[in-house]
Amino acid sequence: MIRVVDGDTFDVGAIRVRLHGIDAPESDQTCARPDGTPWACGAWVNAQVAARYGGRQARCTAVDTDRYGRVVARCKTAGADIGQALVSDGLAFAYRRYSMAYDLDEKGAAISGRGLHGSTLQRPADHRRATASPADAAPGHKASCRIKGNVSSKGARIFHSPGQKHYAATRISAARGERWFCTAAEARAAGWRPARR
């Protein structure tokens, strides 16, 4: 059964799955309407995908494992390719760096102005690079170390992994004793617990 994490990441049963060949806007990403007004397109995509696929059964075929430990897979519901449907309807982009499978689907959506293609926005990968935390450039911080060690208002030490619900909103403040980790095992060994969502 699918639990939608964001526009291109699902929990299928107990397995976190990153859909192969597509890239959806980040949850905090904004777009501009034709008249120039901003809107929360990342949150809109998440809601659309959750309404379509949340709670449905999926059959997934693993293709790879990404650097965050997620299974990269092609998934289907009722025989229909989820990635293809999301790209065709303008809810995600073809992630050509990894696959050309949905190239023509994206071009069709763009020509028709479906979904996100009726707006102005950065491609999700460009948005991620542009909004990377300044801590990424801190001395001694490796770009590959993406796990955020956060101290809660009650003093609990919690780590957030990419793809989790509050990852994008979590900021790291070294002054508060917060830090980056390269692996979940490293975070646990330092006495931090994983975020529940």
Phi, psi and omega in degrees: 000140185273134164240119184282124177271311173202193189296340179228013181227129181234154161261120177249103190065233181264007186252129175278125185239128172259121183294130183287137170081005178229159177218117180259158178302151175293153183303326182265007185282141177246156178234171176243131175289167180306331179274003177094353180285138180283152173212154185279076185291328179297314178295323178297315178299314180304316181294319179296315181293318178298319180295324181283317192242344181302129178083357180273159176279142179227149172243116185244145177241116182294139177246325187194182170233133182272179185292347178265004179085007178278147173283127175266123188213158168265130183237147178230148169235132182050037177082355182261135181290117183296314180301316180297317180297318181294319179290317181299326182268005176076023178264350179206169180249154171294130180264079190296341177299330184247339183196144175259009186303326186248018181304309182290329177296318178294317180299320177297318179294320181294316180298322181275350181070029181283143174057236183296339185287354173270006183233171173255128179202162172281147171298145185307318180297321178293321178298317180299317179295318184291332184252015178302141182300141175303336179296338178300329183268001182295145179305134179084352179270126179269137180299334181282349180270097190251002181274127185262118176269109187248144174255120182288171179298338178265004177091003179288137179264112188233137176249144182245129179259151178308137180098344179282160188306315186257012184301308185298326183278346183282127177248149182256126177239108180299330180297334179266005181087013179276158185200171177261148174234152179271332180219159176296324180297320178297318179296315179297318181296332178276359176095019179259148178252154180288147173296147183284334181230000000 
